[in-house]
Amino acid sequence: MRTLVFLSFVWASLGAFSQLDTAKYLDEITAFQEELNEFYSNKETSPLTKKERKAFSEHRFFKPNLDYIVEAKFERITTIDTVIMGTSAGTKKSYQPYALLHFSINGVECELTAYQSLRLREMEEYKDYLFLPFKDATSGDDTYGGGRYIDLKIPDTDTILLNFNLAYNPYCAYTAGYYCTIPPDNNTLKVSILAGIKAPADHH
């Protein structure tokens, strides 16, 4: 019965995606959720303390929703600038605004800024990595009040696919001792992003 309900939900969210696209995205979302649960459960990788890890079972996620996979216009920012973002610990981190992302969610025009870490871009494995911190109308309610993150790679074209089902929480949503970047005000969406990870049960 649960399978039938889930499939009905998925097919209602198909939009312009083909059956092949749908299967691919659902596999990607499932793998993301499983990997994130494993990451937090594994003592070799988890940011949690032993006590916290013992109490952890799995993350809370919204149901996969293909309406929150959108193609965004990727407008590169030509002016070289450095933005200093605050962290949950009161410290600062440096980023370069790399591109403006223009897209529509449920008929609402939106814009977010993707950033490049000045530290990570010096590393070969992260030279194409972009950081997308954001808040939305669910922040502090269904989702963590400190915002959520999405990892991106610099595209070869002037568009980029945003899959909000892959949004995750910073470590600070679960444990102390980390310096988690707080999304800047310009990356706060007025719409509700009902996709990706939810807030932990004891946080908002």
N, C-alpha and C positions, 0 to 999 in steps of 0.2 A: 504493500500500500504506500509506504514512504517513497519507494522508487517511482511509482506512478505519479505521485504528487510532485516529486522533484522534476521528472521529465516534463510534466505539464507546465511547470514554472519556467523551465529552460526554453521550451518551444514558444512560450508566450513572449520571451525576451529576444527572439531571433533577429528581428529587425531586418537589416540588409545582408546578414551573414548566410552563407551557404551551409549545407549540412557538414561539409568538409571543414569549413572554418569553425563551425560550432564545436565539432569534436576536438579540433586542435586547441581551441581556447579553453574548453572545459578540462582537457588533459593538462594544460599549462597551469590553470588555477589549482587543480587538485594537487599537482606536483609541488607547487609553491606552498600550499597549506601543509602538506606532509613534511616537506623539508624544514619549514619554520618550526613545526612541532618537534621534529627530531633535533633541530639545532638547540632548542631550549631544554630538551630532555637529556641530551648527551653531556656528561660531566666534562668532556674534553673541549666543548665549544660553548656551553651555556654561560650566559652572564649572571645566572642566578646562583645564590648561595646554596650549599648542600640542603639546608632546611627548606628553602624556597623551591628548589628543584624537586624535592620529595613531595611537596604539596601540589606541584604543577602536573596537570594532566594533559591539557591541550588548550590552544588558543580559541577564542570566540571569533567566528567569521560571519559576515553576511552571506546569504546564499549567493552563488555565482549569478551574476546578472550581466548579460552582454550589452545592455543599454549603457553600461559604464565602461565600454571599450570604444574609444572615439579617436578619430584621426584629427590631429591638431596641425595647424599651420606653424611651421618652425621658422621663426623670424630671428635670425642671428643678430646679436647686439654687437655693433662694430666699435663702439666706444669702449676702450679698455678702462675698467674701473674695478675697485675693490670694495666689497660690502662687508661690514663687520656685523655678524649676527650674535645675539646673546645665547647663552646656554642655560640649562636648568640649574647649573651650579653657580651662575653669576659670572662666568668667564666669557671670553669672546673667541669666535672662530672667523677666519677670513675666507671669503668666497669671491669668485668673479661671476657677475651676471652674464650668462652665456647666450640665452635665447628667450624670446617671448613666445609662449605657446597659446595660440588662439583656437578655441574650440567651442562646441555647443553641447550642453547637457540638458536633456529634457526641454529643449527649446529655448534655453537661457544661454546667451553668449557669455563666455568666460575667458579669463586670461590668467595664466600663471607664468612665473619666471623660473627657468631652470638654471641651476648654478653649477659652477665647477670649483672644486676644492683646490686651493692653491697648493696644499700639501700633497694631495693624492695625484694631481696631474703630473707630478714629477716622477711617479712610479709607472713603469711600462705597462703593467697590467690594468692600471686605472686611467691611462691617458685619455681614453674616450668615454670616461664615466661622467655622467651628469647627475646631480642631486636635486630632487624635487620635493621640498618640504611644503606641506600645505595644511590649512585648516578649512573646515566647511561648516555648514549649518548643524551638523551632528556633533561637532567638537564640544566636549564637556558633558555630553549626554550619552548617546549610543557609542561614541568613539572617544578616545583619549583627549583630554583637554589640552595637552601639550602638542597636539597635531600628529600627523602621520607623514610617512615618507614613501616615495617611489624611486627606484633606481632606473636610470635611463642610459642609453648609449647615444653618442652623437650620430645622427643619421647622415647619409650621403645626399639626401634630397631636402626639399624645403617643407616636408611633412614628417610627422612622427606619430606613432601609435601610442596612445595613453590607455593603459589597462588599469583602471582603479581597483579592480579585483586583486591586484598585486600590492596594494598599499599595506604597509606594515607599521608597527609602533616602534618608537625609540626604546632603548633599554630602560630608560627612566620610568616607563609605564609600569615596570615590574619590580625594579630593585633600585637600591641607592648606590652611590659611588661613581656614577657616570656623568659625563658632560654632554648632554643631549641638546642639539641645536633646536632653538625655538623658531618656527616658521615666521618670517617677516610679515608685517601687516598686509603688504601687497599680494601675498599669497594666501589670502583668506577668501574663500568662495562663499557667495550668498546662498548657493544651492546646497541641498543635502546629497552627499555622496554615500549612497546606501550600498557600498561594495567594499571589499577588502576586509581588513581586520577590525574588530570591535574593541572597545575598552575592556581591560581585565575586569572581572566581576567586582573587585573591590576598589576600582579607580574610575574616575570620570575626568 
